[in-house]
Structure formats: structure tokens, C-alpha cells
């Protein structure tokens, strides 16, 4: 009997664990190690963050699901990986630190034959002084953060109802942030709530982003085919900003945040101050702080992990100019070089390069949106790695399943409102996520890359909310729902 250990229970890790158990059955064990007791459908945190739904609607406890599916669950965080075991002959193992109960703070070891690192991001609020819930801005990165943001938004709306003007600043809190799509969606949900409250005329709403242009989203922007005509995501999103009266500041690196004031630098090297009453800024992401050691106890962290803390996989990390990077540089199997039994999926893997062109301000400050790897791509990766491991448990020499972001598509639905008859969404699809200019003149297939506005896109977002929570709970037929 072999043991498969999954670190993390987000989209990639949870998907991998469920598919693994489905594929390998009782013959082998699957153990999930996660510091969190609950699963969070993060895309709907946006609705929590404006008070449209309560936090409990996007959360459920992991332990009952894993118990029902015969998956072992350890509530702990991984702190060390020993992919070669130790000098005494121990099998490969992970050192974990318990995060709850009587053993909180104590460490254990968990042995494995196969390991999946799906630990997701570390929210690096500390990268910008004053950023985050412990500083002077809000967040929607967790359900608790979103609930806090909703209360602050409600307080600002009450002030406007009393005749007091308010300035709302929503966007990214550092020059290297990813997840611009979440900030984009949140700004229009906030605008919708203020409009519904009848106080839109008292609100100044600003989108502050590290994107060099609107519609970049960390993927270098998109070219859409709309009724036979090509348009760009920059023009498409810009029209939405104008329609809703949302101001945009692009190419911005937030230097620090003080109470009621954001200090930021723009690409021209100028430094600015932006007063605010309400601000939600996404932090930059980093890998979880996990160390790695060989069998003799020598630290090999730098060999397995990039400086960002994300794990190196089967990508081409050779340093080269942006113009020389190719879609083929991106990983396909998520296997860690030198270890056919170790994988990193979802946000945990290290991208080989930016998708958006990295820029610097006139002062040399890096402004480079990081590549998004959340949602649908994470689920696809998690399933692919699960399939690879299930095949190798039968035949160690089996070829790995492929799931390159240079081949897969993705959809982003930014919705405002939650009802069946009210609400609107900006729905975008792209194929592939990582542009391939050798294959497509615009980098992507324009037949599959498009943007649409309207209530129908909102219905899709609402459907996905219920569908993926149902899937994550491993209800009857869950495996038939695509990643």
C-alpha cells in the first residue's frame, strides 16, 4: 500500500485529493495536510465583500467530506520537505506543524511515496508597509477578510446617506501583484452596491492597478473577436469604466499606506498621494515558507524552490529577455526535476516568466503583474497530477498527464449583483492562457477569446458558485463536473 500526501486543500489540492481517491480506491492512502479546517470558494468572496451573501455560503468544513471519501486529513502546515528521506534510511517525508487542537504548534512527520505541493499563496501584505487588514486597507482574499470589507463598505454607504462624500480605492497593493481580475470584479460590485443604495453621486471610485493598461489582467491583455471585428481587452474594459464612472490609475506601485492615504509611484517615476475613505487592495503572492533537505540534512531549498517561494517544476527557467520567452517554456506535467514522485500544482508552482511585459518605473521600481494561476487552471492541474500518480502507482515508468497553461483555456466572469433577475457580468474567455505567438498572430485563438457583457454572464457566475461548491463537497456525480 502506497501513501500519497497532498499539501494544501484549495482548488488544486482538494481537486487532486478527490480524484486520487476516486482513481486509486482502497489500495492506497491519500492524506491531505492543510492548516485550514474549511474549504473556501474564493471567487464568491467578492459577493461576501459587498454584503450580498454571508461568509458561511462560501465555506464548508473539510473533515466531514474527507471522512466520507476515506481520505485522511491532518490540520497542519508543511514546514519541511525531505524528498530523499534521511541517512538512516527513512522514506521521503514531510515535517508538519499542527495548527489546531491540543497539539497546536507541535511537529510531526508524514511519510509519502508521492507528494503534491498545492499549498497556494502566502498573502504578502508585509511587502507594502501599512497594507492589509492589520494595516490600513481591506482584503477579500479570505472569507473573513471579505466579511470585514462588507462591514466597512456598509459603514461608508451610511456616511454617504448622511450626506458625507467618500473616496473608494480598489486595486493592487504592490507593483508585482497578481489577481487583478478579483480587484476588477470587486470595484464594479462596490460601484453596484453604491448605485443601488442611491448615493452614487457622493462616491468617487478609483481603480488603482499595477497593470500598464486596463484589461491586461496579468496575461498581457487579449484580442477579442466580436461579430467579425477585432478589439482589445483594453478598449473593451475601458468602455465599462467610462460607463460606470470609475476612474483608473494604471502602472502603479503602491509604496506604503498610512491611515487614509495611499502613497504610490507611477511608470514615469512620479510619486503620488491618494487620500481615501475605503480601500481594498490585493497583496502580492509568494510561496509558502517551506524548507527542503536532502538525505544528509543539507539544505536544498534553493534547488527546489524559486526565490519567490514557489516550487520549480518542468519549466524552462533559463534567464532570457522577455522577447525570447516562448509558450513552450511553461510546464506541462508539474513534476519537480529530479523527483518523479513530487509535483507542484496550482499557485504553488513557479512560473518561468511573466506573461505581461515586465516594466520598471523611471526610478527602477519593478512594475510587473504576476501570472494568474487560480481557479480553472488550478483545478485542471490538480486533476492532471492525480491522474499521473494513479498511473505511476501501477507502472512507475508511466508517462505523465499533460496540462500546460500554454494549451488550456480559461474563463473569468466578473459579476455584480447576485439575484436571478438583477445583476450584470463581464465575461471573458481566453485560449490559451499563456499566449503562443508561434501558433496565433495575436497569441491566442480569437475564435475562443472574447468578452461579453450582460445578465447571461451573471447567470453563469451564479451557476458556477453552486456547481463548484457541490463538486467540492464531492456530492453524487461530482466527478462529471469539469474543472
GUSE-569790 format. One record per residue (C-alpha): x negated, y negated, z negated; residue in one letter; residue number from 0. Coordinates in steps of 0.1 Angstrom, whole numbers, padded with zeros to 4 digits, always signed. Each point is the difference from the previous one (the first is absolute). Layout:
BEGIN
       x       y       z   type   seq
       X       Y       Z      A   NUM
...
END
This chain:
BEGIN
       x       y       z   type   seq
   +0000   +0000   +0000      X     0
   -0014   -0034   +0010      X     1
   +0006   -0033   -0016      X     2
   +0008   -0032   +0020      X     3
   -0003   -0033   -0019      X     4
   +0016   -0032   +0012      X     5
   -0011   -0032   -0016      X     6
   +0028   -0026   +0002      X     7
   +0038   +0003   +0004      X     8
   +0007   -0029   +0024      X     9
   +0013   +0005   +0035      X    10
   -0031   +0019   +0012      X    11
   -0006   +0021   -0031      X    12
   +0036   +0008   -0007      X    13
   +0007   +0009   +0036      X    14
   -0032   +0022   +0001      X    15
   +0010   +0018   -0032      X    16
   +0035   +0008   +0011      X    17
   -0011   +0013   +0034      X    18
   -0028   +0020   -0016      X    19
   +0023   +0019   -0023      X    20
   +0024   +0006   +0028      X    21
   -0027   +0014   +0022      X    22
   -0021   +0020   -0025      X    23
   +0028   +0012   -0023      X    24
   -0008   +0020   -0032      X    25
   -0033   +0014   +0013      X    26
   -0019   -0032   -0010      X    27
   +0005   -0028   -0025      X    28
   +0005   -0037   +0007      X    29
   -0009   -0025   -0027      X    30
   +0008   -0037   +0002      X    31
   -0020   -0024   -0022      X    32
   +0015   -0035   -0003      X    33
   -0002   -0027   -0026      X    34
   +0036   -0009   +0007      X    35
   +0030   +0020   -0013      X    36
   +0023   -0015   +0026      X    37
   +0002   -0001   +0038      X    38
   +0006   -0034   +0015      X    39
   +0015   -0006   +0035      X    40
   -0022   -0031   +0004      X    41
   +0016   -0015   +0032      X    42
   +0032   -0007   -0020      X    43
   -0019   -0018   -0027      X    44
   +0007   -0030   +0022      X    45
   +0038   +0002   -0008      X    46
   -0008   +0006   -0037      X    47
   -0021   -0032   +0002      X    48
   +0029   -0022   +0009      X    49
   +0025   +0017   -0023      X    50
   +0020   +0018   +0027      X    51
   -0005   +0034   -0017      X    52
   -0013   +0011   -0034      X    53
   -0034   +0016   -0004      X    54
   +0015   +0033   -0009      X    55
   +0014   +0003   +0035      X    56
   -0036   +0003   +0014      X    57
   -0014   +0023   -0027      X    58
   +0004   +0036   -0011      X    59
   -0019   +0023   -0024      X    60
   -0026   +0023   +0017      X    61
   -0001   +0028   -0026      X    62
   +0035   +0014   +0006      X    63
   -0006   +0001   +0038      X    64
   -0033   +0018   -0004      X    65
   +0014   +0024   -0025      X    66
   +0028   +0009   +0024      X    67
   -0025   +0005   +0028      X    68
   -0025   +0020   -0021      X    69
   -0026   -0027   +0003      X    70
   -0023   -0006   -0030      X    71
   -0001   -0036   -0012      X    72
   -0027   -0017   -0021      X    73
   +0007   -0036   -0010      X    74
   -0036   -0013   +0002      X    75
   -0023   -0020   +0021      X    76
   -0030   +0014   +0018      X    77
   -0033   -0014   -0011      X    78
   -0026   +0024   +0015      X    79
   -0002   +0024   +0029      X    80
   -0026   +0029   -0001      X    81
   +0004   +0014   +0035      X    82
   -0029   +0026   -0005      X    83
   +0009   +0010   -0036      X    84
   -0029   +0000   -0023      X    85
   -0034   +0016   -0005      X    86
   +0015   +0027   -0023      X    87
   +0021   +0013   +0030      X    88
   +0033   -0016   -0008      X    89
   +0024   -0004   +0030      X    90
   +0007   -0035   +0014      X    91
   +0020   -0021   -0025      X    92
   +0014   -0034   -0008      X    93
   -0004   -0017   -0033      X    94
   +0033   -0017   -0010      X    95
   +0010   -0024   -0028      X    96
   +0035   +0005   -0015      X    97
   +0022   -0031   +0002      X    98
   +0029   +0010   -0023      X    99
   +0009   +0020   -0031      X   100
   -0021   +0012   -0029      X   101
   -0030   +0006   +0023      X   102
   +0000   -0035   +0015      X   103
   -0036   -0011   +0006      X   104
   -0014   +0035   -0002      X   105
   -0016   +0017   +0029      X   106
   +0004   +0035   +0016      X   107
   -0013   +0018   +0030      X   108
   +0022   +0014   +0028      X   109
   -0016   +0025   +0023      X   110
   +0009   +0003   +0037      X   111
   -0006   +0019   +0032      X   112
   +0014   -0029   +0020      X   113
   +0003   -0037   -0009      X   114
   +0021   -0028   +0014      X   115
   -0009   -0036   -0011      X   116
   +0032   -0020   +0004      X   117
   -0005   -0024   -0029      X   118
   +0012   -0030   +0019      X   119
   -0012   -0036   -0007      X   120
   -0013   -0017   -0030      X   121
   +0017   -0034   -0001      X   122
   -0029   -0024   -0002      X   123
   +0016   -0030   -0016      X   124
   -0033   -0008   -0016      X   125
   -0015   -0008   +0034      X   126
   +0017   -0034   -0002      X   127
   -0001   -0018   -0033      X   128
   +0035   -0007   -0013      X   129
   +0017   +0024   +0024      X   130
   +0027   +0025   -0011      X   131
   +0025   +0006   -0027      X   132
   -0027   -0005   -0027      X   133
   -0009   -0033   +0017      X   134
   +0022   -0025   +0016      X   135
   +0016   +0018   +0030      X   136
   +0025   +0028   +0004      X   137
   -0002   +0033   +0018      X   138
   +0023   +0026   +0016      X   139
   -0026   +0028   +0002      X   140
   +0017   +0020   -0028      X   141
   +0036   +0003   -0011      X   142
   -0008   -0018   -0033      X   143
   -0018   -0028   +0019      X   144
   +0030   -0004   +0023      X   145
   +0025   -0001   -0029      X   146
   -0021   -0028   -0016      X   147
   +0000   -0018   +0033      X   148
   +0038   +0003   +0003      X   149
   +0005   -0016   -0035      X   150
   -0024   -0029   +0010      X   151
   +0019   -0005   +0033      X   152
   +0033   -0001   -0018      X   153
   -0014   -0027   -0024      X   154
   -0012   -0021   +0029      X   155
   +0034   +0003   +0017      X   156
   +0017   -0012   -0032      X   157
   -0023   -0030   -0001      X   158
   +0010   -0009   +0036      X   159
   +0037   +0004   -0009      X   160
   -0008   -0027   -0027      X   161
   -0014   -0022   +0028      X   162
   -0037   +0006   -0005      X   163
   -0021   +0006   +0031      X   164
   -0022   +0031   +0001      X   165
   -0030   +0010   +0021      X   166
   -0004   +0037   +0009      X   167
   -0033   +0014   +0012      X   168
   -0001   +0036   +0012      X   169
   -0027   +0019   +0018      X   170
   -0035   +0014   -0006      X   171
   -0023   -0008   -0029      X   172
   -0034   +0005   +0015      X   173
   -0017   -0001   +0034      X   174
   -0004   +0038   +0002      X   175
   +0036   +0010   -0009      X   176
   +0021   +0025   +0019      X   177
   +0038   +0007   -0003      X   178
   +0010   -0033   +0017      X   179
   +0032   +0017   +0011      X   180
   +0011   +0002   -0036      X   181
   -0006   -0037   -0005      X   182
   +0017   -0008   +0033      X   183
   +0031   +0020   -0010      X   184
   +0001   -0015   -0035      X   185
   -0002   -0036   +0012      X   186
   +0031   +0005   +0021      X   187
   +0018   +0018   -0028      X   188
   -0007   -0029   -0023      X   189
   +0012   -0024   +0027      X   190
   +0032   +0020   +0004      X   191
   +0007   +0000   -0037      X   192
   -0005   -0037   -0003      X   193
   +0022   -0006   +0030      X   194
   +0027   +0023   -0014      X   195
   -0002   -0020   -0033      X   196
   +0008   -0032   +0019      X   197
   -0032   -0018   -0010      X   198
   -0021   +0004   +0031      X   199
   -0003   -0038   +0004      X   200
   -0019   -0002   -0033      X   201
   -0026   +0027   +0009      X   202
   -0033   -0004   +0017      X   203
   -0011   +0035   +0011      X   204
   -0036   +0006   +0012      X   205
   -0015   +0032   +0014      X   206
   -0038   -0001   -0009      X   207
   -0019   +0028   +0018      X   208
   -0035   +0011   +0009      X   209
   +0012   +0009   +0035      X   210
   -0016   -0022   +0026      X   211
   +0034   -0002   +0017      X   212
   +0036   +0009   -0008      X   213
   +0009   +0035   +0010      X   214
   -0035   +0014   -0005      X   215
   +0010   +0023   -0029      X   216
   -0035   +0013   -0003      X   217
   +0003   +0019   +0033      X   218
   -0012   -0028   +0023      X   219
   +0035   -0009   +0010      X   220
   +0022   +0017   +0026      X   221
   +0012   -0006   +0036      X   222
   +0037   +0008   +0003      X   223
   +0020   +0010   +0030      X   224
   +0033   -0018   -0002      X   225
   +0024   +0007   +0029      X   226
   -0029   +0003   +0024      X   227
   -0018   -0031   -0012      X   228
   -0031   +0001   -0022      X   229
   -0002   -0021   -0031      X   230
   -0023   +0000   -0030      X   231
   +0008   +0007   -0037      X   232
   -0014   -0035   -0007      X   233
   +0027   -0017   +0021      X   234
   +0026   +0025   -0012      X   235
   -0006   -0005   -0037      X   236
   -0006   -0038   +0005      X   237
   +0035   -0004   +0012      X   238
   +0013   +0016   -0031      X   239
   -0020   -0024   -0022      X   240
   +0014   -0029   +0019      X   241
   +0036   +0013   -0001      X   242
   -0002   +0004   -0038      X   243
   -0020   -0031   -0008      X   244
   -0029   +0019   -0015      X   245
   -0033   -0018   +0002      X   246
   -0031   +0020   +0008      X   247
   -0037   -0004   -0010      X   248
   -0022   +0025   +0018      X   249
   -0037   +0009   -0002      X   250
   +0000   -0007   -0038      X   251
   -0022   +0014   -0027      X   252
   +0013   -0006   -0035      X   253
   -0029   -0010   -0022      X   254
   +0018   -0003   -0034      X   255
   +0034   -0006   -0015      X   256
   +0006   -0022   -0029      X   257
   +0034   -0007   -0016      X   258
   +0022   -0014   +0027      X   259
   -0029   -0005   +0025      X   260
   -0016   +0022   +0027      X   261
   -0035   -0009   +0012      X   262
   -0008   +0014   +0034      X   263
   -0024   -0004   +0029      X   264
   +0009   +0001   +0037      X   265
   -0020   +0011   +0030      X   266
   -0012   -0035   +0007      X   267
   -0018   +0000   -0033      X   268
   +0024   -0025   -0017      X   269
   +0011   +0005   -0036      X   270
   +0036   -0006   -0010      X   271
   +0022   -0001   -0030      X   272
   +0036   +0012   +0002      X   273
   +0024   -0007   -0029      X   274
   +0027   +0026   -0006      X   275
   +0029   +0009   -0023      X   276
   +0003   +0036   +0011      X   277
   -0027   +0021   +0017      X   278
   -0003   +0037   +0010      X   279
   -0034   +0008   +0014      X   280
   -0011   +0035   +0011      X   281
   -0034   +0010   -0015      X   282
   -0028   +0016   +0020      X   283
   -0003   +0038   -0003      X   284
   -0029   +0021   -0010      X   285
   -0006   +0037   -0006      X   286
   +0005   +0015   -0034      X   287
   -0032   +0000   -0021      X   288
   -0009   +0036   +0004      X   289
   -0036   +0013   -0003      X   290
   -0015   +0030   +0018      X   291
   -0028   +0023   -0011      X   292
   -0019   +0029   +0016      X   293
   -0006   +0034   -0018      X   294
   -0030   -0014   -0018      X   295
   +0019   -0030   -0013      X   296
   -0016   -0024   +0024      X   297
   +0023   -0030   +0009      X   298
   +0011   +0003   +0036      X   299
   +0028   -0026   -0001      X   300
   -0016   -0021   +0027      X   301
   -0001   +0030   +0023      X   302
   +0037   +0009   -0004      X   303
   +0014   -0035   -0004      X   304
   -0002   -0033   +0018      X   305
   -0009   -0031   -0020      X   306
   +0037   -0008   +0000      X   307
   +0006   +0031   -0021      X   308
   +0019   +0018   +0028      X   309
   -0012   +0035   +0009      X   310
   -0020   +0007   +0032      X   311
   +0016   +0024   +0024      X   312
   -0006   +0012   +0036      X   313
   -0002   -0036   +0014      X   314
   -0029   -0017   +0017      X   315
   -0013   -0025   -0026      X   316
   -0030   -0010   +0021      X   317
   -0004   -0038   -0004      X   318
   +0006   -0018   +0034      X   319
   +0016   -0032   +0013      X   320
   +0037   -0002   +0000      X   321
   +0001   +0001   +0038      X   322
   -0017   +0034   +0000      X   323
   +0024   +0017   -0023      X   324
   +0023   +0026   +0016      X   325
   +0033   +0017   -0009      X   326
   -0021   +0033   +0001      X   327
   -0019   -0013   -0031      X   328
   +0031   +0007   -0022      X   329
   +0003   +0032   -0019      X   330
   +0022   +0029   +0013      X   331
   -0003   +0027   -0028      X   332
   -0008   -0021   -0031      X   333
   -0025   +0027   -0010      X   334
   -0030   -0013   -0021      X   335
   -0033   +0006   +0018      X   336
   -0019   +0029   -0015      X   337
   +0030   +0013   -0018      X   338
   +0026   +0020   +0020      X   339
   +0022   +0003   -0031      X   340
   +0002   -0037   -0009      X   341
   +0023   -0025   +0017      X   342
   +0011   -0036   -0005      X   343
   +0034   -0011   +0013      X   344
   +0021   -0032   +0000      X   345
   -0015   -0031   -0014      X   346
   -0028   +0020   -0017      X   347
   -0020   +0005   +0032      X   348
   -0025   -0026   +0011      X   349
   +0009   -0017   +0034      X   350
   -0030   -0001   +0023      X   351
   +0007   -0037   +0009      X   352
   +0026   -0027   +0000      X   353
   +0027   +0001   +0026      X   354
   +0004   -0038   +0000      X   355
   -0031   -0019   +0010      X   356
   -0019   -0009   -0032      X   357
   -0007   -0037   -0003      X   358
   -0019   -0024   -0023      X   359
   +0008   -0035   -0010      X   360
   -0024   -0028   +0009      X   361
   -0015   +0006   -0035      X   362
   -0006   +0037   +0007      X   363
   +0029   +0014   -0021      X   364
   +0014   +0032   +0015      X   365
   +0036   -0001   +0011      X   366
   +0007   +0034   +0013      X   367
   +0034   +0018   -0004      X   368
   -0006   +0036   -0010      X   369
   +0017   +0028   +0021      X   370
   +0033   +0011   -0014      X   371
   +0003   +0038   -0007      X   372
   +0032   +0001   -0020      X   373
   +0035   +0015   +0006      X   374
   +0005   +0022   +0030      X   375
   -0038   +0005   +0009      X   376
   -0006   +0011   -0036      X   377
   +0027   +0026   +0002      X   378
   -0012   +0013   +0033      X   379
   -0036   +0003   -0014      X   380
   +0012   +0017   -0031      X   381
   +0019   +0026   +0019      X   382
   -0028   +0006   +0025      X   383
   -0025   +0007   -0028      X   384
   +0025   +0023   -0017      X   385
   +0003   +0020   +0033      X   386
   -0038   +0001   +0003      X   387
   -0005   +0014   -0035      X   388
   +0028   +0026   +0005      X   389
   -0017   +0012   +0032      X   390
   -0034   +0002   -0017      X   391
   +0013   +0020   -0029      X   392
   +0007   +0027   +0025      X   393
   -0031   -0007   +0022      X   394
   -0028   -0022   -0014      X   395
   -0012   -0007   +0035      X   396
   +0034   -0013   +0012      X   397
   +0000   -0033   +0019      X   398
   +0014   -0030   -0018      X   399
   +0033   -0016   +0009      X   400
   -0004   -0034   +0017      X   401
   +0018   -0032   -0010      X   402
   -0020   -0029   +0013      X   403
   +0014   -0036   -0004      X   404
   -0013   -0006   +0035      X   405
   +0026   +0025   +0012      X   406
   +0029   -0004   -0024      X   407
   +0027   -0027   +0001      X   408
   +0015   -0019   -0029      X   409
   +0031   -0021   -0007      X   410
   +0004   -0029   -0023      X   411
   +0035   -0013   -0009      X   412
   +0000   -0032   -0019      X   413
   +0036   -0004   -0013      X   414
   +0018   -0028   -0019      X   415
   +0031   +0009   -0020      X   416
   +0012   +0035   -0010      X   417
   +0037   +0004   +0009      X   418
   +0015   +0019   +0029      X   419
   +0016   -0030   +0016      X   420
   -0024   -0028   -0010      X   421
   -0037   -0002   +0006      X   422
   -0025   -0002   +0028      X   423
   -0033   +0016   +0009      X   424
   -0031   -0006   +0021      X   425
   -0007   +0035   +0012      X   426
   -0034   +0007   +0017      X   427
   -0014   +0032   +0015      X   428
   -0035   +0005   +0013      X   429
   -0018   +0029   +0017      X   430
   -0027   +0006   -0008      X   431
   -0008   -0017   -0034      X   432
   -0037   -0004   +0010      X   433
   -0001   -0016   +0034      X   434
   -0017   +0020   +0028      X   435
   -0011   -0025   +0027      X   436
   -0015   +0028   +0021      X   437
   +0034   +0015   +0004      X   438
   +0023   -0030   -0001      X   439
   -0006   -0035   +0014      X   440
   +0015   -0016   -0031      X   441
   -0014   +0026   -0023      X   442
   +0035   +0016   -0005      X   443
   +0027   +0016   +0020      X   444
   +0024   -0029   +0007      X   445
   +0029   +0024   +0006      X   446
   -0003   +0010   -0037      X   447
   -0012   -0033   -0015      X   448
   +0028   -0024   -0005      X   449
   +0018   -0023   -0024      X   450
   +0037   -0005   -0006      X   451
   +0021   -0021   -0023      X   452
   +0035   +0007   -0014      X   453
   +0023   +0019   -0023      X   454
   -0007   +0034   +0017      X   455
   -0037   -0002   -0012      X   456
   +0013   -0008   -0035      X   457
   +0021   +0032   +0002      X   458
   -0031   +0020   +0009      X   459
   -0018   -0014   -0031      X   460
   +0030   +0008   -0022      X   461
   +0001   +0036   +0014      X   462
   -0038   +0004   -0005      X   463
   +0004   -0010   -0036      X   464
   +0024   +0028   -0008      X   465
   -0015   +0025   +0024      X   466
   -0035   -0001   -0013      X   467
   +0010   +0000   -0036      X   468
   +0020   +0031   +0008      X   469
   -0030   +0015   +0017      X   470
   -0024   -0009   -0028      X   471
   +0024   +0017   -0025      X   472
   -0004   +0032   +0021      X   473
   +0037   +0005   +0004      X   474
   +0015   +0026   +0024      X   475
   -0015   -0003   +0035      X   476
   -0026   -0027   -0011      X   477
   -0026   +0015   +0023      X   478
   +0022   -0007   +0030      X   479
   -0003   -0038   -0005      X   480
   -0029   -0013   +0019      X   481
   -0029   -0018   -0017      X   482
END
